[in-house]
Amino acid sequence: MRKMTTIWRMDSHLVRNTLAEKG
């Protein structure tokens, strides 16, 4: 479960970065 949470947080960060780049 801990690993899943970490992956999810990483995914969320990547999504936010992508959205910021796309503007």
C-alpha positions as CSV (number, residue, x, y, z in Angstrom):
1,M,0.0,0.0,0.0
2,R,2.8,2.3,0.8
3,K,4.4,1.8,-2.6
4,M,1.1,2.4,-4.3
5,T,0.7,5.7,-2.5
6,T,4.2,6.8,-3.5
7,I,3.5,5.9,-7.2
8,W,0.2,7.7,-7.1
9,R,1.9,10.8,-5.7
10,M,4.5,10.6,-8.4
11,D,1.8,10.2,-11.0
12,S,-0.1,13.2,-9.6
13,H,3.1,15.3,-9.7
14,L,3.7,14.3,-13.4
15,V,0.2,15.1,-14.3
16,R,0.4,18.6,-12.7
17,N,3.7,19.2,-14.5
18,T,2.2,18.2,-17.8
19,L,-0.8,20.4,-17.3
20,A,1.5,23.3,-16.4
21,E,3.5,22.8,-19.5
22,K,0.4,22.5,-21.7
23,G,-1.0,25.6,-20.1
